[in-house]
Structure formats: structure tokens, C-alpha cells
């Protein structure tokens, strides 16, 4: 028992009713400088912390003794000046001599807290990004619609049936794009909007992508090969869009007669890692730093140049990121990393 308590990763310590330490394991002592560790037992330890932190610790001790238990997320600065976030649970028990003791277990959640803060920042960035789209896209689309309307109403312009049908289709497409952008902006700006992370079979998700792109794949006789994928906690609508955008990019830009797209997966260091590769012409070295920038377009390629920018944002919202894989084989390979943890 002493081996487990003394050598585990959690900070474990016991206090008396005066908040003085009567036991502390190695993890707890490691918060203090080496020359202080032998003199910690018998103290309240609050002398080592700023006044605000010291009062917080003591008030939690008092509350735990009153109520029998307490739980608190607290931040401390260790002897190396590293800021650490701890989830500390305290429980009162009575020893064989009838004395009350406070058993305290602190779990280091610094990484988790940092992820939550990153998500808050990313959500804020997403709002800024949405407003950027509003500024850069809505006005040009409005101009396109205005121009199409003028052509339709111009009595001095005579159009054939085919041209009239094409003009009407263009107008409908522009109106649909305008409505989609407005909906996206509204969703991003509403404070009550939440991302719905859930456990989702990624094999099903990729089959949905395959179905959505079936006509485009068959049109160029392209092959899409996908390894078996896990069940993961994701926002399925966003992740579906990410993979669909990447596959569409390969279809548009690969520049090969027999396109083969392959998706591999592995799990490492708490992340799901996806490799989305093709056998196309690849991305020139001089353009690799630019492909994730907003409105980047390769030559005469159609589209708005937002595909990879949106993919990167989606990966960010999954506490991950995207990058270009440097590989020996011909073609392009995008690497998508997202957190494998179920905690959101």
C-alpha cells in the first residue's frame, strides 16, 4: 500500500485539524524545491504560496472538515515556476485514536485544462473567421445576384432558351450560396450554439462521404480506399465535411489519369492520426506554406479557396491540426490529427 501511495502520479497528502501535514507522498513533495522537502511534514505549507492561494487552501481544508469532503480545481506554481492545474478531492476520516484527519488526493489536469482553454480560443477564432467570410464573400455574391437580375430584366437583351435556363440556374446557385453563408454566420454568432461531440463509427462516416462524392469519383474513374477506422468522439457533421473537402481536393487537383485516394489511420500519443493521400502531382514545395491560408487557389482551379482553411479549423475544433506529410511516394498526403480522448 505504501508503495502505491508513495510512488503514484497523484499528489497524496494527509492533514490534521490544524491543516498541518502528517503525510505526503513523492508527487506532493516534488512541488517543492529539493532543499525544502525534508521539512514539509508538520507544516501547513501555505507559507510557500502567495497569500491568495494560501487562504484558498486553508478555507478548503476548513470546509472539508465541516462538511466531510470537498472538491476543487486549483492552480499552483511549483518550485520550477511551472503553473499546474490540480483537481483536488479531500475526505475526512477518524483514526483509531479518535482524531480527525483530512485525506487529500490531487490529480494533475494541467493538460486537460489547457485543451479546454484552447477550445475557447478556437471558438473565438472561428467567430472572427466567420465575420471575415461575411466581409469577403457576401458583398461579391450580392453583386453577382444583382448583375444576374439586371440581365434577366433587361428588355434590350434577347436570350435563347438555353441561355435563359443557364442564367436562372446561376441565379439559383448564387442565392443558395448566399443563404448557406448566412446560415453559417448565424450559427457561429449565436452564443447558445454548441458543438455536438458524440461517439461515432468513423467507418460509417467515411461511407457517407463516399456516397456524397460517388458521382464525382465515378466520373473520373477514381478509387477511394479506406482502412478500418475506430469509433471516436467527434463532431460528425464537421468531421464529415473535413474528409469530404480533402477528397474533393484530390479529385480537383491530383492531375492524374487514374486517381487513387487512400485513407490510413493509427492511434498514437492520445491522438487519432489520419493520412489522406493520393497518387497525383502533389503540392510544389513553394506552395506548401500557402495552401492553408484563406482564399488560396492553385492556378485556374475553381472554388473559393477555402477548403483547406475550413479543414484546418475543423481539426482545431477537435483539439488537433492538419499538416502536409513529407513522404517519398508520388502524390500528396494530408495528415489530420485529432484528440483521441473522450473528454470534451
N, C-alpha and C positions, 0 to 999 in steps of 0.2 A: 504494500500500500504506500509506504514512504517513497519507494522508487517511482511509482506512478505520479504521486502528488509533487514530488520534488523535481522531476525531470520533464514534465509535460509542457506543452506550449502555452497553456493558460496561466495567468498570474493568480496564484492561490495564496491567501493570507488569512490569518485569524486575529481578531482583536478582542480586548477585554472591554468592560463597560466604560472605561475612560478613553476608549479609542486607541489604546496602546497595543502595539503588535506583540503577539506571543508566538507567532509562527509566520514564516514567509518562505516560499519556495524559490528556486533559482530564477525562474522567469520574472518574478516580482523583484527580486534583488537586482536583476540586470538593468532595471530602470535607473538605478543609482550608480554613481561613479564607483569604481573598484575600491577606492580607499574609504568609502562610506559604508560598504555592505556589512562589515562585521559589527557595526554599531547601530544598525537599524532596529533590531529587536529591542523592545522596551520603550520605543519612542512612538509618537503619533504619526511621524513622517511629514506632517504638514509644514514643519519648519523649512522643508526643502522646496516648497511650492509658493508661488505668489499668493497674496492674501485672498484674492477672489477664489482661486482654486482650493486653497486650504479650507475656507469656510464652506465651500460646496461639499468637500469630502466629509467634514465633520457633521454637517447638517444631515447628510445621507446616513451616516452612522446613527445619529440620534433618531432619525425617522425609522430606521430598520429596527432599532431596539424597541421603539414604541409599538410598531405595527407587526413586528415579527419577520419582516422581509422588506427588501427594496430592490429596485432595478433602475439603472441609469446609464445612458450613453454619455461618456465624458471624454474630454480631450486632455492629454497631459503632454508635457515636454520632458523627454528623458535626458540623461546626462550627456548624450551626444548632440543635444539640441534638436532632435527629431521629434516632430509633432505626431502623436499617436492617438488614435480613437479607440476607446475601450467600451465594451458592453459589460457593465459590472452588476452582478447579482449578489445580494447579501441576505443571509438567512441566520436567524438567531437560534441557538440551541443552548441547553443547560448541561454542564458537565457533571461528572459523578460527585463533585463537591458542592453542587448546587449553584455554581457560578455561571452567569450568563456569558456566552461567547458569541462573537459575530464571525461566521464563516463567509468569506468573500471570494468570488471567482470572477476574474476579468478576462474576457475574450477579446483579442485584438481584431477589430473590424476596420482597421485603417484603410485597407484596400477596398472594402465594400463601400465605405463612406465616400472614398474618392470617386468611385464609379457613380454613385448617386449624384455627387456634385457635378461630375462630367455630364451626366444626363441632363441636369438642369441647364448647364451651359449650352449643350447641344440643342435643347428645345428652344432656348433663346435665339441661338444662331439660326435655327430653322425659321423662326418668325421673321428675322431680318432678311433671310434668303427669300422668303415668300414675298415680302414687300419689294424686294429687288425685282422679282419676276413681274409684280404688278406694274412697276415703273417702266420696265424694259419691254414688256410684251403687250400689255393691254392697249396702250396707245397705238402701236403699229397694227394690231388686229382691228381696232376700231377704224383706222384709216383704210384698211383693206375692205372692210364691210361697207364703208361709206362709198368707196370707189366702185364696188360691185353694184351697189344700189343705184348710183348715178348712171352706170352703163345700162342697167335694166330699165330705168325710167327715161333714158334719152330717146326722144322721138325721132331724132335725126340719124340714129344708128339702127341699121337693119341687120338682124342676126338670123341665121338659119336655125332650123330646129335643133340640130346637133350642138351648135354653139350656145343656144338658149339653155339646153339641158345641162351643158358643162358649166355655164355661168351659175345656174341655180344650184348645182352640186357644190361648186366652190363657195357660194354664199352659205349653204347649209353647213359645210365643213368649218368655215371660219366662225360661224355662230356657235357651233358645238365646241370648238376650241376655246372661245371666249367664255362660254358657260362653265367648261371644265376648270379653267384657270380661276374663275370667280368662286367656284365651289371649294377649290383647294385653298385659296386665300382665306375664305370664311372659316374653314375647318382649322387652319393654322392659327387664326387670330382669336378664336373663341377660347377663353380661359377654362371652360368646362370640358374641352375636348381632351380625351385621354387615349393613349396608345393601348390597344388591347393585346397584350402578350399572353400567349397560351401555348400549351404543349401541342405540337403539330407534327404529323408524319411528313417529313420532307420528301419522301418518295411520292406521296400524293401531290404535294405542292409542285414538284417538278413535272409531274404528269399533267397537271393543269396548265403549266407553262407550255409544255409540248403541244397540248390541244389548242391553246390560243394561237400558237405560231405554226400550226400544221400546214396551212396553205402556203405560207412563206417558205417553209422548209421543203415542201414537196415541189414548189415552183422552181427551185434551183437544184432539186435532187440532192439536198443536203442530208447528212446523217448526224443525229444527236444521240450520243452515248453517255449514259449516266450510271455511275456506280450506285450500289445500295447505300441509302442515306439513313441517318438516325431519326428518332423523334427528338425534337428540340423545342425549347421555349422561345418562341419568336412572335413577331407581329406578322402574321401570314400575308396580309394584303401588301404590306411594304416589301417583304422579302420576295414575294412572287414578282413584284414589279422589278426588283433588283435583277433577278435572274433573267427575266424576260428582256430587260434592257440590254444585258450583256450578250444574250444570244442574238438579239436583233442587230447589235453592233457587228457581230461576226458575220451575219448574213449580208449586211450592207457593205462592210469594208474589207472582208477577207481577201477578195480578188483572186479566187482560185476556182478552177472548173469543177472540182469535186470537193465541196466543203465538208469537213468532218469536225464536229464540235464535241468535246469530251469534258465531262464534269467529274472530278475526283474529290474525295473527302478524306480527311483524317482529323483526329482529335488530339490536341497536344497543349500542355500548359494551360488547361482551363479554357481552351478556345476550340470552336469548330472552324476548321480551315477548309475552304473550298477552292479548287483550282478549275477555272473555266477557260479551257484552251481550244484553239483551232489550228488548222494547218494552212492558214492564209499567209499573206505577205508580211504580217507583223506590223509593229509600230516602229518607225525610224527613231534612232537614238535622240535626234534633235527635237523630237516631238513628245518624248515620254514625260517630260516635266510639265507639258501644257495640257495633256489630254483630260485632266480632272478639273481644269478651270472652266468657269461658266462661259457658255456660248462658243466653246472651241469647236471648230468644224474642219474636217480634213478635205482640203481642195473643194471640189464641186459637190460634195456629199449633201444630200437633202437633210431635212430636220432642223431643229433649233440649236443643236449643240449643247443640250442639257442632260443627255442620257447618263454619262459617267459621273457628272456632278451630282445628279439625283441619287445614283447608286452609292456614291461615297457618303452622302447624307444618311441614307438608309442604313448603311453599315455602321455609321457613327451612332445612330439611334439604338443599335443593338450592341452598343459599347464595343465596337470594333472599327475596322478600317479596311480600305482596299488599296492594293498596290499592283504594280506590274511585275510579274515574275521573270527574272532573268534566267532563261533556260537555253540549252544548246539546240533543242529541236527547232525546226522551222515553225513559224506562226507566232501567234500572240497568246499569252496566258495571263489572265487576271486572277489575282489571289484575293479572296474575300475572307476576312477573319471576323467572327462574331463570338461574343461570350457564350460559353457552354453552361454557365451557372443558371439555375432556375430562379435565382433571386433577382427581382426587378423592382 
